[in-house]
Amino acid sequence: MTNRFGVGLLSLFFLTGCVQKEILDDIAIEIARGYDWKEEDKIEGTMLVYNFQPDKSIKNTTLTTTASTSRELVNYLQEQSPEPLSEGSLEVFLFGKKLANEGLIDYLDAPIRNASIGARLFLVVVDGNAKELLNGNYGNRGNAIFISNLLLHNIKYENLPKTNLQLFFRDYYEVGKTGFLPQIKKIDDNKLELNGISFFKTDKIRVIDTLETEKMFYFKLLVDKFSEGSHIVERDADKAVIRSISSRHKMKITKRDPYTVTVHIKIRGIIREYTGPGTLTKKVITKYEKALEEEVTKECEALIKRFQEQEIDPVGLGFFIQTRTRGLHLKKDWEESDMYKNLTVKVVTDVKVLESGVIE
């Protein structure tokens, strides 16, 4: 027994010696990176770096350079840093809008192949310049944490569907799906906002369309689910705020040759604010339920038609039909024909208000 214990300790000693140690005081931790279009065949890269000071404080530093490839950028930026750069704590990867419009295929290779970069890294399109945004001063925990928390908040409580590096590339490599990323904008040196969702063509991973913030609620209903959320429903001159929204969606093929898909959306919520006359009776609640049902059905069907015209499929209708159809070759039968354009999609919405409180 003693011999076995000694062998185990000896093995642990040798294994521990194989792990590369990184002492915080001796490295610069890269927390965010931004790429911008500079000129033909040139990109500008900006790194946001944390340096741990002897007094245990954290200093934010930005490093910037220009190169032809992302690998060259990293090498040049390493040369600017007084300590080795560690990429294992990257929170966000930002792409300026002009670069995203040209195509990101040559610049996404670095994060997906680097084993030290986590799959939950946020990829983000900047409505403007990534370098300028990273040089702002947002919150007291650093710019990268601020951006990460902004996105996490909007995923949990607002209208942004789940998104990260892993999910984006899952959709990119899956035939019958289209990848999408959040878009943020710098308002001033201390303020950012989420101002849309960018959709990509798969050829060069370039932005083909950007969804406005007021349409994001309906898109999330189609591709994700709400566990908490809120939405204002207007009827005539009155309005009600439905909070604590939970939702789910389910697709079903209801006809073939040509295909018809029916999307069932189920919404449950609570009315917490109401500006109409009188009390919030069951009859009034029913009218708001019907108003939201009609609104969601109309807006979601319009969104899908918009995607069909752009020849993108962020809802994943093609992928869904493939999983329900034996022998269907999506690349040939779906993408290279008019099957997607000719697809009929019907949205059926079911809304129930579970309880209410009145504020007049």
Residue, then its C-alpha position, 0 to 999 in steps of 0.5 A: m500500500t505504501n509503495r502504491f502511495g509513493v508511486g502516485l506521489l511521484s507520478l503527480f510530481f512529474l505531471t505537475g512539472c509538465v504544466q506551464k505555469e503563468i504567474l499573474d505578476d509576470i504576464a499581461i492578460e488579454i481581456a478583449r480584442g478588436y479588429d478594424w478594416k484599415e486599407e486593402d489587405k490590411i487590418e488594425g488590431t487593438m488589444l485590451v490588456y490587464n496588468f496586475q500591479p504590485d499593490k494588487s490593483i489592475k491597470n487597463t492598457t490598449l495595444t494597437t498595430t496594423a498587419s495583413t493577418s491576425r497571426e501577424l497582429v498577435n506577433y506585433l502586439q506581443e512585441q509591444s508588451p513588456e510581459p508575455l500576453s495570455e489569451g486564456s481570459l478573453e471575454v469579447f472579440l470585436f469587429g468594426k462594421k466596415l470589416a464585418n461588411e467586407g467579410l470575417i472569414d480570414y480573421l475568425d480562424a485565430p479564436i476558433r483554433n486557439a485551444s486557450i480561448g474559451a468557447r463562450l467568448f462573445l463575438v460582437v459587431v461594432d456599429g463603428n470602430a472597434k478601436e475607438l470603442l475599446n478606448g472608452n471608459y465603461g464602468n469600474r470593472g474594465n471595458a471587457i467585463f462591462i461589454s460582457n455583462l451588457l450582453l449577458h443582461n440582454i440575453k437573460y432579461e431582454n431581447l438578445p438570443k443566446t450567442n457565443l463563439q461556439l453557437f455562432f460556428r455551430d450555425y455557420y457550419e450547419v447547412g440550413k442555418t445562418g449565423f448571427l451576432p449582436q451589434i453594439k454602438k458607442i454612445d459616448d466615452n462612458k456609455l454603450e448600447l446594444n443596437g441590433i443583430s447582424f446576420f451573415k452570408t456564409d461565403k465570406i462571413r460578411v454582414i448581409d442584414t442588421l435587425e433593428t432593436e425594435k424587431m429583436f423581441y420577435f426574432k428571439l421568440l423564433v430562435d430562443k426562449f424567454s425565461e424573463g422579459s417584458h414587452i409593451v402592448e398597445r391597443d388604440a390609445d392605451k397600453a399594457v406592459i407585460r412582464s416576467i414573460s416566458s416563451r417557447h416555440k415549436m416547428k412542425i411540417t404541415k405540408r410537403d411538395p411544396y413545404t409548409v412549416t407552422v411555427h407555434i409560439k407560446i407566451r406566458g406573462i404578467i401585466r404589471e402596468y396598464t394605462g387604460p381607463g377603468t380596472l383591468t378586467k378579464k375582458v380587457i386582459t383577453k383583448y390584450e392577449k389577442a392584440l399580442e397574438e396578432e402582433v407576434t404572428k404578423e411580425c414573425e411572419a414578416l421577419i421570415k419573409r425578410f430572411q427568405e428575400q435575403e437568402i439567409d436562414p437564421v431561424g434554421l428552417g432548412f435544418f429543421i426540415q432536413t431532420r424531418t425528411r429522409g433523403l433531402h440533400l440541403k446543399k443541392d435541393w435546398e440552397e441551390s434551388d428555390m425551395y427555401k424561397n418558396l417555403t410557406v411559413k405560418v406562425v400560430t401564437d398563443v398568449k396567456v396572461l397569468e396574473s395582473g396588477v393595475i397601475e393607472 
